[in-house]
Amino acid sequence: MRRYFITSTSPRRRGNKVINRSKQCWEVGETVKVGFMTLRVLAKVPTPGDFLPDQYALTNADGSRFYRFVPHNGCERVTDLAEAMVQRGF
């Protein structure tokens, strides 16, 4: 029988950086998977004051559809890039 010991309840650290669970790079221009869709990050929209994670403006591979994504709150299809950039509370 194997025994597993938990030495700490704090997140694992490498140097001074916390290791994130996401293996995806959410920088502008990168390709990410959201559910079953593969999308490209167009912009990161900061959302100060609403206590939600930052919002992302995404598009599909050919650039014909646009999406607004807030981690843990979902992905929403919008009509154009300008609408995807507008901060929206959920």
mmCIF file as gemmi writes it, N, C-alpha and C atoms, coordinates in Angstrom:
data_model
loop_
_atom_site.group_PDB
_atom_site.id
_atom_site.type_symbol
_atom_site.label_atom_id
_atom_site.label_alt_id
_atom_site.label_comp_id
_atom_site.label_asym_id
_atom_site.label_entity_id
_atom_site.label_seq_id
_atom_site.pdbx_PDB_ins_code
_atom_site.Cartn_x
_atom_site.Cartn_y
_atom_site.Cartn_z
_atom_site.occupancy
_atom_site.B_iso_or_equiv
_atom_site.pdbx_formal_charge
_atom_site.auth_seq_id
_atom_site.auth_asym_id
_atom_site.pdbx_PDB_model_num
ATOM 1 N N . MET Axp A 1 ? 0.831 -1.166 0 1 0 ? 1 A 1
ATOM 2 C CA . MET Axp A 1 ? 0 0 0 1 0 ? 1 A 1
ATOM 3 C C . MET Axp A 1 ? 0.886 1.243 0 1 0 ? 1 A 1
ATOM 4 N N . ARG Axp A 2 ? 0.59 2.162 -0.904 1 0 ? 2 A 1
ATOM 5 C CA . ARG Axp A 2 ? 1.337 3.419 -0.973 1 0 ? 2 A 1
ATOM 6 C C . ARG Axp A 2 ? 0.745 4.438 -0.04 1 0 ? 2 A 1
ATOM 7 N N . ARG Axp A 3 ? 1.593 5.19 0.581 1 0 ? 3 A 1
ATOM 8 C CA . ARG Axp A 3 ? 1.128 6.267 1.445 1 0 ? 3 A 1
ATOM 9 C C . ARG Axp A 3 ? 1.563 7.588 0.846 1 0 ? 3 A 1
ATOM 10 N N . TYR Axp A 4 ? 0.65 8.51 0.791 1 0 ? 4 A 1
ATOM 11 C CA . TYR Axp A 4 ? 0.929 9.831 0.263 1 0 ? 4 A 1
ATOM 12 C C . TYR Axp A 4 ? 0.872 10.825 1.41 1 0 ? 4 A 1
ATOM 13 N N . PHE Axp A 5 ? 1.875 11.658 1.495 1 0 ? 5 A 1
ATOM 14 C CA . PHE Axp A 5 ? 1.938 12.641 2.553 1 0 ? 5 A 1
ATOM 15 C C . PHE Axp A 5 ? 1.836 14.036 1.966 1 0 ? 5 A 1
ATOM 16 N N . ILE Axp A 6 ? 0.98 14.841 2.528 1 0 ? 6 A 1
ATOM 17 C CA . ILE Axp A 6 ? 0.855 16.233 2.122 1 0 ? 6 A 1
ATOM 18 C C . ILE Axp A 6 ? 1.704 17.046 3.081 1 0 ? 6 A 1
ATOM 19 N N . THR Axp A 7 ? 2.703 17.715 2.536 1 0 ? 7 A 1
ATOM 20 C CA . THR Axp A 7 ? 3.62 18.458 3.389 1 0 ? 7 A 1
ATOM 21 C C . THR Axp A 7 ? 3.172 19.886 3.61 1 0 ? 7 A 1
ATOM 22 N N . SER Axp A 8 ? 2.369 20.429 2.724 1 0 ? 8 A 1
ATOM 23 C CA . SER Axp A 8 ? 1.956 21.818 2.861 1 0 ? 8 A 1
ATOM 24 C C . SER Axp A 8 ? 0.655 22.021 2.112 1 0 ? 8 A 1
ATOM 25 N N . THR Axp A 9 ? -0.139 22.972 2.558 1 0 ? 9 A 1
ATOM 26 C CA . THR Axp A 9 ? -1.388 23.284 1.859 1 0 ? 9 A 1
ATOM 27 C C . THR Axp A 9 ? -1.225 24.468 0.92 1 0 ? 9 A 1
ATOM 28 N N . SER Axp A 10 ? -0.045 25.104 0.932 1 0 ? 10 A 1
ATOM 29 C CA . SER Axp A 10 ? 0.185 26.238 0.043 1 0 ? 10 A 1
ATOM 30 C C . SER Axp A 10 ? 0.48 25.735 -1.368 1 0 ? 10 A 1
ATOM 31 N N . PRO Axp A 11 ? 0.264 26.59 -2.392 1 0 ? 11 A 1
ATOM 32 C CA . PRO Axp A 11 ? 0.549 26.154 -3.764 1 0 ? 11 A 1
ATOM 33 C C . PRO Axp A 11 ? 2.032 25.903 -3.967 1 0 ? 11 A 1
ATOM 34 N N . ARG Axp A 12 ? 2.327 24.984 -4.866 1 0 ? 12 A 1
ATOM 35 C CA . ARG Axp A 12 ? 3.727 24.687 -5.165 1 0 ? 12 A 1
ATOM 36 C C . ARG Axp A 12 ? 4.384 25.895 -5.804 1 0 ? 12 A 1
ATOM 37 N N . ARG Axp A 13 ? 5.613 26.112 -5.462 1 0 ? 13 A 1
ATOM 38 C CA . ARG Axp A 13 ? 6.337 27.263 -5.986 1 0 ? 13 A 1
ATOM 39 C C . ARG Axp A 13 ? 7.644 26.821 -6.615 1 0 ? 13 A 1
ATOM 40 N N . ARG Axp A 14 ? 8.021 27.5 -7.647 1 0 ? 14 A 1
ATOM 41 C CA . ARG Axp A 14 ? 9.331 27.319 -8.269 1 0 ? 14 A 1
ATOM 42 C C . ARG Axp A 14 ? 9.988 28.686 -8.215 1 0 ? 14 A 1
ATOM 43 N N . GLY Axp A 15 ? 10.944 28.836 -7.327 1 0 ? 15 A 1
ATOM 44 C CA . GLY Axp A 15 ? 11.524 30.152 -7.104 1 0 ? 15 A 1
ATOM 45 C C . GLY Axp A 15 ? 10.48 31.027 -6.438 1 0 ? 15 A 1
ATOM 46 N N . ASN Axp A 16 ? 10.199 32.183 -7.006 1 0 ? 16 A 1
ATOM 47 C CA . ASN Axp A 16 ? 9.166 33.069 -6.478 1 0 ? 16 A 1
ATOM 48 C C . ASN Axp A 16 ? 7.885 33.011 -7.288 1 0 ? 16 A 1
ATOM 49 N N . LYS Axp A 17 ? 7.817 32.144 -8.318 1 0 ? 17 A 1
ATOM 50 C CA . LYS Axp A 17 ? 6.639 32.067 -9.173 1 0 ? 17 A 1
ATOM 51 C C . LYS Axp A 17 ? 5.759 30.9 -8.77 1 0 ? 17 A 1
ATOM 52 N N . VAL Axp A 18 ? 4.464 31.14 -8.729 1 0 ? 18 A 1
ATOM 53 C CA . VAL Axp A 18 ? 3.511 30.069 -8.481 1 0 ? 18 A 1
ATOM 54 C C . VAL Axp A 18 ? 3.314 29.317 -9.791 1 0 ? 18 A 1
ATOM 55 N N . ILE Axp A 19 ? 3.314 27.991 -9.744 1 0 ? 19 A 1
ATOM 56 C CA . ILE Axp A 19 ? 3.077 27.19 -10.939 1 0 ? 19 A 1
ATOM 57 C C . ILE Axp A 19 ? 1.574 27.156 -11.187 1 0 ? 19 A 1
ATOM 58 N N . ASN Axp A 20 ? 1.126 27.675 -12.302 1 0 ? 20 A 1
ATOM 59 C CA . ASN Axp A 20 ? -0.3 27.683 -12.634 1 0 ? 20 A 1
ATOM 60 C C . ASN Axp A 20 ? -0.711 26.331 -13.168 1 0 ? 20 A 1
ATOM 61 N N . ARG Axp A 21 ? -1.963 26.005 -13.021 1 0 ? 21 A 1
ATOM 62 C CA . ARG Axp A 21 ? -2.463 24.716 -13.505 1 0 ? 21 A 1
ATOM 63 C C . ARG Axp A 21 ? -2.705 24.73 -15.01 1 0 ? 21 A 1
ATOM 64 N N . SER Axp A 22 ? -2.874 25.898 -15.581 1 0 ? 22 A 1
ATOM 65 C CA . SER Axp A 22 ? -3.123 25.995 -17.014 1 0 ? 22 A 1
ATOM 66 C C . SER Axp A 22 ? -1.833 25.806 -17.788 1 0 ? 22 A 1
ATOM 67 N N . LYS Axp A 23 ? -1.868 24.92 -18.751 1 0 ? 23 A 1
ATOM 68 C CA . LYS Axp A 23 ? -0.704 24.689 -19.596 1 0 ? 23 A 1
ATOM 69 C C . LYS Axp A 23 ? -0.755 25.56 -20.847 1 0 ? 23 A 1
ATOM 70 N N . GLN Axp A 24 ? -1.794 26.406 -20.95 1 0 ? 24 A 1
ATOM 71 C CA . GLN Axp A 24 ? -1.958 27.262 -22.11 1 0 ? 24 A 1
ATOM 72 C C . GLN Axp A 24 ? -1.371 28.639 -21.837 1 0 ? 24 A 1
ATOM 73 N N . CYS Axp A 25 ? -0.88 29.25 -22.885 1 0 ? 25 A 1
ATOM 74 C CA . CYS Axp A 25 ? -0.352 30.605 -22.792 1 0 ? 25 A 1
ATOM 75 C C . CYS Axp A 25 ? -1.45 31.561 -23.254 1 0 ? 25 A 1
ATOM 76 N N . TRP Axp A 26 ? -1.908 32.452 -22.362 1 0 ? 26 A 1
ATOM 77 C CA . TRP Axp A 26 ? -2.997 33.367 -22.65 1 0 ? 26 A 1
ATOM 78 C C . TRP Axp A 26 ? -2.481 34.74 -23.056 1 0 ? 26 A 1
ATOM 79 N N . GLU Axp A 27 ? -1.411 34.791 -23.798 1 0 ? 27 A 1
ATOM 80 C CA . GLU Axp A 27 ? -0.867 36.055 -24.309 1 0 ? 27 A 1
ATOM 81 C C . GLU Axp A 27 ? -1.533 36.372 -25.637 1 0 ? 27 A 1
ATOM 82 N N . VAL Axp A 28 ? -1.527 37.645 -26.012 1 0 ? 28 A 1
ATOM 83 C CA . VAL Axp A 28 ? -2.135 38.088 -27.27 1 0 ? 28 A 1
ATOM 84 C C . VAL Axp A 28 ? -1.437 37.403 -28.445 1 0 ? 28 A 1
ATOM 85 N N . GLY Axp A 29 ? -2.223 36.85 -29.348 1 0 ? 29 A 1
ATOM 86 C CA . GLY Axp A 29 ? -1.7 36.168 -30.526 1 0 ? 29 A 1
ATOM 87 C C . GLY Axp A 29 ? -1.575 34.663 -30.377 1 0 ? 29 A 1
ATOM 88 N N . GLU Axp A 30 ? -1.664 34.146 -29.168 1 0 ? 30 A 1
ATOM 89 C CA . GLU Axp A 30 ? -1.54 32.711 -28.925 1 0 ? 30 A 1
ATOM 90 C C . GLU Axp A 30 ? -2.867 32.004 -29.196 1 0 ? 30 A 1
ATOM 91 N N . THR Axp A 31 ? -2.8 30.701 -29.465 1 0 ? 31 A 1
ATOM 92 C CA . THR Axp A 31 ? -3.976 29.87 -29.686 1 0 ? 31 A 1
ATOM 93 C C . THR Axp A 31 ? -4.28 29.096 -28.41 1 0 ? 31 A 1
ATOM 94 N N . VAL Axp A 32 ? -5.545 29.101 -27.994 1 0 ? 32 A 1
ATOM 95 C CA . VAL Axp A 32 ? -5.965 28.423 -26.768 1 0 ? 32 A 1
ATOM 96 C C . VAL Axp A 32 ? -7.185 27.552 -27.051 1 0 ? 32 A 1
ATOM 97 N N . LYS Axp A 33 ? -7.419 26.578 -26.18 1 0 ? 33 A 1
ATOM 98 C CA . LYS Axp A 33 ? -8.61 25.742 -26.273 1 0 ? 33 A 1
ATOM 99 C C . LYS Axp A 33 ? -9.592 26.189 -25.203 1 0 ? 33 A 1
ATOM 100 N N . VAL Axp A 34 ? -10.82 26.475 -25.603 1 0 ? 34 A 1
ATOM 101 C CA . VAL Axp A 34 ? -11.907 26.79 -24.675 1 0 ? 34 A 1
ATOM 102 C C . VAL Axp A 34 ? -12.999 25.779 -24.965 1 0 ? 34 A 1
ATOM 103 N N . GLY Axp A 35 ? -13.145 24.816 -24.08 1 0 ? 35 A 1
ATOM 104 C CA . GLY Axp A 35 ? -14.086 23.724 -24.337 1 0 ? 35 A 1
ATOM 105 C C . GLY Axp A 35 ? -13.616 22.935 -25.54 1 0 ? 35 A 1
ATOM 106 N N . PHE Axp A 36 ? -14.451 22.834 -26.548 1 0 ? 36 A 1
ATOM 107 C CA . PHE Axp A 36 ? -14.096 22.109 -27.766 1 0 ? 36 A 1
ATOM 108 C C . PHE Axp A 36 ? -13.596 23.035 -28.876 1 0 ? 36 A 1
ATOM 109 N N . MET Axp A 37 ? -13.559 24.357 -28.621 1 0 ? 37 A 1
ATOM 110 C CA . MET Axp A 37 ? -13.16 25.326 -29.645 1 0 ? 37 A 1
ATOM 111 C C . MET Axp A 37 ? -11.683 25.694 -29.506 1 0 ? 37 A 1
ATOM 112 N N . THR Axp A 38 ? -11.018 25.853 -30.625 1 0 ? 38 A 1
ATOM 113 C CA . THR Axp A 38 ? -9.655 26.358 -30.651 1 0 ? 38 A 1
ATOM 114 C C . THR Axp A 38 ? -9.726 27.805 -31.128 1 0 ? 38 A 1
ATOM 115 N N . LEU Axp A 39 ? -9.326 28.722 -30.256 1 0 ? 39 A 1
ATOM 116 C CA . LEU Axp A 39 ? -9.48 30.148 -30.533 1 0 ? 39 A 1
ATOM 117 C C . LEU Axp A 39 ? -8.152 30.88 -30.381 1 0 ? 39 A 1
ATOM 118 N N . ARG Axp A 40 ? -8.063 32.053 -31.023 1 0 ? 40 A 1
ATOM 119 C CA . ARG Axp A 40 ? -6.868 32.894 -30.942 1 0 ? 40 A 1
ATOM 120 C C . ARG Axp A 40 ? -7.169 34.101 -30.058 1 0 ? 40 A 1
ATOM 121 N N . VAL Axp A 41 ? -6.24 34.428 -29.163 1 0 ? 41 A 1
ATOM 122 C CA . VAL Axp A 41 ? -6.417 35.554 -28.248 1 0 ? 41 A 1
ATOM 123 C C . VAL Axp A 41 ? -6.112 36.85 -28.992 1 0 ? 41 A 1
ATOM 124 N N . LEU Axp A 42 ? -7.093 37.759 -29.042 1 0 ? 42 A 1
ATOM 125 C CA . LEU Axp A 42 ? -6.909 39.053 -29.695 1 0 ? 42 A 1
ATOM 126 C C . LEU Axp A 42 ? -6.527 40.138 -28.707 1 0 ? 42 A 1
ATOM 127 N N . ALA Axp A 43 ? -7.11 40.092 -27.5 1 0 ? 43 A 1
ATOM 128 C CA . ALA Axp A 43 ? -6.84 41.134 -26.509 1 0 ? 43 A 1
ATOM 129 C C . ALA Axp A 43 ? -7.184 40.635 -25.12 1 0 ? 43 A 1
ATOM 130 N N . LYS Axp A 44 ? -6.5 41.197 -24.137 1 0 ? 44 A 1
ATOM 131 C CA . LYS Axp A 44 ? -6.812 40.96 -22.734 1 0 ? 44 A 1
ATOM 132 C C . LYS Axp A 44 ? -7.404 42.26 -22.202 1 0 ? 44 A 1
ATOM 133 N N . VAL Axp A 45 ? -8.648 42.188 -21.704 1 0 ? 45 A 1
ATOM 134 C CA . VAL Axp A 45 ? -9.351 43.369 -21.231 1 0 ? 45 A 1
ATOM 135 C C . VAL Axp A 45 ? -9.333 43.353 -19.702 1 0 ? 45 A 1
ATOM 136 N N . PRO Axp A 46 ? -8.61 44.282 -19.058 1 0 ? 46 A 1
ATOM 137 C CA . PRO Axp A 46 ? -8.604 44.303 -17.591 1 0 ? 46 A 1
ATOM 138 C C . PRO Axp A 46 ? -9.979 44.681 -17.045 1 0 ? 46 A 1
ATOM 139 N N . THR Axp A 47 ? -10.358 44.057 -15.938 1 0 ? 47 A 1
ATOM 140 C CA . THR Axp A 47 ? -11.664 44.323 -15.339 1 0 ? 47 A 1
ATOM 141 C C . THR Axp A 47 ? -11.482 44.725 -13.878 1 0 ? 47 A 1
ATOM 142 N N . PRO Axp A 48 ? -10.968 45.932 -13.638 1 0 ? 48 A 1
ATOM 143 C CA . PRO Axp A 48 ? -10.758 46.349 -12.242 1 0 ? 48 A 1
ATOM 144 C C . PRO Axp A 48 ? -12.08 46.68 -11.553 1 0 ? 48 A 1
ATOM 145 N N . GLY Axp A 49 ? -12.149 46.35 -10.279 1 0 ? 49 A 1
ATOM 146 C CA . GLY Axp A 49 ? -13.291 46.757 -9.485 1 0 ? 49 A 1
ATOM 147 C C . GLY Axp A 49 ? -14.481 45.825 -9.478 1 0 ? 49 A 1
ATOM 148 N N . ASP Axp A 50 ? -14.53 44.814 -10.355 1 0 ? 50 A 1
ATOM 149 C CA . ASP Axp A 50 ? -15.689 43.922 -10.343 1 0 ? 50 A 1
ATOM 150 C C . ASP Axp A 50 ? -15.388 42.574 -9.705 1 0 ? 50 A 1
ATOM 151 N N . PHE Axp A 51 ? -14.161 42.389 -9.233 1 0 ? 51 A 1
ATOM 152 C CA . PHE Axp A 51 ? -13.733 41.186 -8.532 1 0 ? 51 A 1
ATOM 153 C C . PHE Axp A 51 ? -13.858 39.924 -9.374 1 0 ? 51 A 1
ATOM 154 N N . LEU Axp A 52 ? -13.804 40.072 -10.691 1 0 ? 52 A 1
ATOM 155 C CA . LEU Axp A 52 ? -13.799 38.941 -11.617 1 0 ? 52 A 1
ATOM 156 C C . LEU Axp A 52 ? -12.428 38.849 -12.271 1 0 ? 52 A 1
ATOM 157 N N . PRO Axp A 53 ? -12.074 37.663 -12.827 1 0 ? 53 A 1
ATOM 158 C CA . PRO Axp A 53 ? -10.822 37.575 -13.58 1 0 ? 53 A 1
ATOM 159 C C . PRO Axp A 53 ? -10.879 38.465 -14.815 1 0 ? 53 A 1
ATOM 160 N N . ASP Axp A 54 ? -9.717 38.747 -15.385 1 0 ? 54 A 1
ATOM 161 C CA . ASP Axp A 54 ? -9.672 39.565 -16.6 1 0 ? 54 A 1
ATOM 162 C C . ASP Axp A 54 ? -10.434 38.89 -17.725 1 0 ? 54 A 1
ATOM 163 N N . GLN Axp A 55 ? -10.952 39.706 -18.62 1 0 ? 55 A 1
ATOM 164 C CA . GLN Axp A 55 ? -11.739 39.239 -19.757 1 0 ? 55 A 1
ATOM 165 C C . GLN Axp A 55 ? -10.825 39.13 -20.974 1 0 ? 55 A 1
ATOM 166 N N . TYR Axp A 56 ? -11.124 38.208 -21.874 1 0 ? 56 A 1
ATOM 167 C CA . TYR Axp A 56 ? -10.337 38.023 -23.09 1 0 ? 56 A 1
ATOM 168 C C . TYR Axp A 56 ? -11.235 38.154 -24.311 1 0 ? 56 A 1
ATOM 169 N N . ALA Axp A 57 ? -10.718 38.811 -25.358 1 0 ? 57 A 1
ATOM 170 C CA . ALA Axp A 57 ? -11.395 38.875 -26.653 1 0 ? 57 A 1
ATOM 171 C C . ALA Axp A 57 ? -10.739 37.814 -27.528 1 0 ? 57 A 1
ATOM 172 N N . LEU Axp A 58 ? -11.546 36.895 -28.06 1 0 ? 58 A 1
ATOM 173 C CA . LEU Axp A 58 ? -11.042 35.757 -28.831 1 0 ? 58 A 1
ATOM 174 C C . LEU Axp A 58 ? -11.695 35.72 -30.2 1 0 ? 58 A 1
ATOM 175 N N . THR Axp A 59 ? -11.04 35.023 -31.13 1 0 ? 59 A 1
ATOM 176 C CA . THR Axp A 59 ? -11.606 34.802 -32.457 1 0 ? 59 A 1
ATOM 177 C C . THR Axp A 59 ? -11.287 33.382 -32.907 1 0 ? 59 A 1
ATOM 178 N N . ASN Axp A 60 ? -12.053 32.893 -33.879 1 0 ? 60 A 1
ATOM 179 C CA . ASN Axp A 60 ? -11.762 31.567 -34.418 1 0 ? 60 A 1
ATOM 180 C C . ASN Axp A 60 ? -10.586 31.661 -35.389 1 0 ? 60 A 1
ATOM 181 N N . ALA Axp A 61 ? -10.187 30.539 -35.962 1 0 ? 61 A 1
ATOM 182 C CA . ALA Axp A 61 ? -8.979 30.478 -36.793 1 0 ? 61 A 1
ATOM 183 C C . ALA Axp A 61 ? -9.035 31.398 -38.012 1 0 ? 61 A 1
ATOM 184 N N . ASP Axp A 62 ? -10.185 31.501 -38.67 1 0 ? 62 A 1
ATOM 185 C CA . ASP Axp A 62 ? -10.254 32.344 -39.869 1 0 ? 62 A 1
ATOM 186 C C . ASP Axp A 62 ? -10.706 33.777 -39.58 1 0 ? 62 A 1
ATOM 187 N N . GLY Axp A 63 ? -10.998 34.094 -38.313 1 0 ? 63 A 1
ATOM 188 C CA . GLY Axp A 63 ? -11.33 35.463 -37.934 1 0 ? 63 A 1
ATOM 189 C C . GLY Axp A 63 ? -12.749 35.892 -38.254 1 0 ? 63 A 1
ATOM 190 N N . SER Axp A 64 ? -13.651 34.94 -38.48 1 0 ? 64 A 1
ATOM 191 C CA . SER Axp A 64 ? -15.013 35.299 -38.86 1 0 ? 64 A 1
ATOM 192 C C . SER Axp A 64 ? -15.969 35.399 -37.672 1 0 ? 64 A 1
ATOM 193 N N . ARG Axp A 65 ? -15.611 34.811 -36.531 1 0 ? 65 A 1
ATOM 194 C CA . ARG Axp A 65 ? -16.464 34.858 -35.343 1 0 ? 65 A 1
ATOM 195 C C . ARG Axp A 65 ? -15.663 35.376 -34.163 1 0 ? 65 A 1
ATOM 196 N N . PHE Axp A 66 ? -16.33 36.121 -33.291 1 0 ? 66 A 1
ATOM 197 C CA . PHE Axp A 66 ? -15.673 36.72 -32.136 1 0 ? 66 A 1
ATOM 198 C C . PHE Axp A 66 ? -16.347 36.259 -30.852 1 0 ? 66 A 1
ATOM 199 N N . TYR Axp A 67 ? -15.539 36.152 -29.794 1 0 ? 67 A 1
ATOM 200 C CA . TYR Axp A 67 ? -16.021 35.661 -28.514 1 0 ? 67 A 1
ATOM 201 C C . TYR Axp A 67 ? -15.475 36.516 -27.377 1 0 ? 67 A 1
ATOM 202 N N . ARG Axp A 68 ? -16.25 36.621 -26.305 1 0 ? 68 A 1
ATOM 203 C CA . ARG Axp A 68 ? -15.831 37.256 -25.057 1 0 ? 68 A 1
ATOM 204 C C . ARG Axp A 68 ? -15.727 36.13 -24.029 1 0 ? 68 A 1
ATOM 205 N N . PHE Axp A 69 ? -14.575 36.027 -23.354 1 0 ? 69 A 1
ATOM 206 C CA . PHE Axp A 69 ? -14.35 34.938 -22.41 1 0 ? 69 A 1
ATOM 207 C C . PHE Axp A 69 ? -13.875 35.472 -21.071 1 0 ? 69 A 1
ATOM 208 N N . VAL Axp A 70 ? -14.543 35.051 -19.998 1 0 ? 70 A 1
ATOM 209 C CA . VAL Axp A 70 ? -14.116 35.344 -18.629 1 0 ? 70 A 1
ATOM 210 C C . VAL Axp A 70 ? -13.928 33.991 -17.952 1 0 ? 70 A 1
ATOM 211 N N . PRO Axp A 71 ? -12.706 33.681 -17.477 1 0 ? 71 A 1
ATOM 212 C CA . PRO Axp A 71 ? -12.478 32.391 -16.826 1 0 ? 71 A 1
ATOM 213 C C . PRO Axp A 71 ? -13.464 32.161 -15.678 1 0 ? 71 A 1
ATOM 214 N N . HIS Axp A 72 ? -13.979 30.959 -15.585 1 0 ? 72 A 1
ATOM 215 C CA . HIS Axp A 72 ? -14.933 30.503 -14.575 1 0 ? 72 A 1
ATOM 216 C C . HIS Axp A 72 ? -16.334 31.069 -14.771 1 0 ? 72 A 1
ATOM 217 N N . ASN Axp A 73 ? -16.532 31.937 -15.761 1 0 ? 73 A 1
ATOM 218 C CA . ASN Axp A 73 ? -17.86 32.509 -16.009 1 0 ? 73 A 1
ATOM 219 C C . ASN Axp A 73 ? -18.378 32.217 -17.401 1 0 ? 73 A 1
ATOM 220 N N . GLY Axp A 74 ? -17.532 31.735 -18.289 1 0 ? 74 A 1
ATOM 221 C CA . GLY Axp A 74 ? -18.01 31.287 -19.581 1 0 ? 74 A 1
ATOM 222 C C . GLY Axp A 74 ? -17.561 32.092 -20.779 1 0 ? 74 A 1
ATOM 223 N N . CYS Axp A 75 ? -17.949 31.564 -21.931 1 0 ? 75 A 1
ATOM 224 C CA . CYS Axp A 75 ? -17.596 32.135 -23.225 1 0 ? 75 A 1
ATOM 225 C C . CYS Axp A 75 ? -18.905 32.556 -23.909 1 0 ? 75 A 1
ATOM 226 N N . GLU Axp A 76 ? -18.882 33.742 -24.504 1 0 ? 76 A 1
ATOM 227 C CA . GLU Axp A 76 ? -20.083 34.285 -25.13 1 0 ? 76 A 1
ATOM 228 C C . GLU Axp A 76 ? -19.737 34.752 -26.537 1 0 ? 76 A 1
ATOM 229 N N . ARG Axp A 77 ? -20.527 34.334 -27.516 1 0 ? 77 A 1
ATOM 230 C CA . ARG Axp A 77 ? -20.298 34.783 -28.885 1 0 ? 77 A 1
ATOM 231 C C . ARG Axp A 77 ? -20.868 36.183 -29.049 1 0 ? 77 A 1
ATOM 232 N N . VAL Axp A 78 ? -20.091 37.056 -29.692 1 0 ? 78 A 1
ATOM 233 C CA . VAL Axp A 78 ? -20.509 38.44 -29.931 1 0 ? 78 A 1
ATOM 234 C C . VAL Axp A 78 ? -20.419 38.732 -31.423 1 0 ? 78 A 1
ATOM 235 N N . THR Axp A 79 ? -20.96 39.865 -31.837 1 0 ? 79 A 1
ATOM 236 C CA . THR Axp A 79 ? -21.043 40.158 -33.269 1 0 ? 79 A 1
ATOM 237 C C . THR Axp A 79 ? -19.732 40.653 -33.873 1 0 ? 79 A 1
ATOM 238 N N . ASP Axp A 80 ? -18.964 41.459 -33.103 1 0 ? 80 A 1
ATOM 239 C CA . ASP Axp A 80 ? -17.718 41.993 -33.667 1 0 ? 80 A 1
ATOM 240 C C . ASP Axp A 80 ? -16.676 42.191 -32.563 1 0 ? 80 A 1
ATOM 241 N N . LEU Axp A 81 ? -15.477 42.57 -32.968 1 0 ? 81 A 1
ATOM 242 C CA . LEU Axp A 81 ? -14.383 42.747 -32.026 1 0 ? 81 A 1
ATOM 243 C C . LEU Axp A 81 ? -14.657 43.87 -31.032 1 0 ? 81 A 1
ATOM 244 N N . ALA Axp A 82 ? -15.288 44.944 -31.481 1 0 ? 82 A 1
ATOM 245 C CA . ALA Axp A 82 ? -15.584 46.064 -30.584 1 0 ? 82 A 1
ATOM 246 C C . ALA Axp A 82 ? -16.473 45.617 -29.42 1 0 ? 82 A 1
ATOM 247 N N . GLU Axp A 83 ? -17.432 44.78 -29.689 1 0 ? 83 A 1
ATOM 248 C CA . GLU Axp A 83 ? -18.314 44.272 -28.637 1 0 ? 83 A 1
ATOM 249 C C . GLU Axp A 83 ? -17.569 43.311 -27.707 1 0 ? 83 A 1
ATOM 250 N N . ALA Axp A 84 ? -16.621 42.566 -28.238 1 0 ? 84 A 1
ATOM 251 C CA . ALA Axp A 84 ? -15.828 41.645 -27.412 1 0 ? 84 A 1
ATOM 252 C C . ALA Axp A 84 ? -14.907 42.399 -26.463 1 0 ? 84 A 1
ATOM 253 N N . MET Axp A 85 ? -14.528 43.626 -26.818 1 0 ? 85 A 1
ATOM 254 C CA . MET Axp A 85 ? -13.623 44.429 -25.99 1 0 ? 85 A 1
ATOM 255 C C . MET Axp A 85 ? -14.333 45.179 -24.87 1 0 ? 85 A 1
ATOM 256 N N . VAL Axp A 86 ? -15.66 45.282 -24.926 1 0 ? 86 A 1
ATOM 257 C CA . VAL Axp A 86 ? -16.417 46.017 -23.907 1 0 ? 86 A 1
ATOM 258 C C . VAL Axp A 86 ? -16.494 45.154 -22.65 1 0 ? 86 A 1
ATOM 259 N N . GLN Axp A 87 ? -16.168 45.753 -21.5 1 0 ? 87 A 1
ATOM 260 C CA . GLN Axp A 87 ? -16.236 45.034 -20.242 1 0 ? 87 A 1
ATOM 261 C C . GLN Axp A 87 ? -17.684 44.711 -19.905 1 0 ? 87 A 1
ATOM 262 N N . ARG Axp A 88 ? -17.921 43.475 -19.552 1 0 ? 88 A 1
ATOM 263 C CA . ARG Axp A 88 ? -19.286 43.061 -19.216 1 0 ? 88 A 1
ATOM 264 C C . ARG Axp A 88 ? -19.272 42.256 -17.935 1 0 ? 88 A 1
ATOM 265 N N . GLY Axp A 89 ? -20.128 42.598 -17.027 1 0 ? 89 A 1
ATOM 266 C CA . GLY Axp A 89 ? -20.276 41.837 -15.782 1 0 ? 89 A 1
ATOM 267 C C . GLY Axp A 89 ? -21.222 40.677 -15.986 1 0 ? 89 A 1
ATOM 268 N N . PHE Axp A 90 ? -20.95 39.574 -15.343 1 0 ? 90 A 1
ATOM 269 C CA . PHE Axp A 90 ? -21.811 38.395 -15.485 1 0 ? 90 A 1
ATOM 270 C C . PHE Axp A 90 ? -22.704 38.249 -14.29 1 0 ? 90 A 1
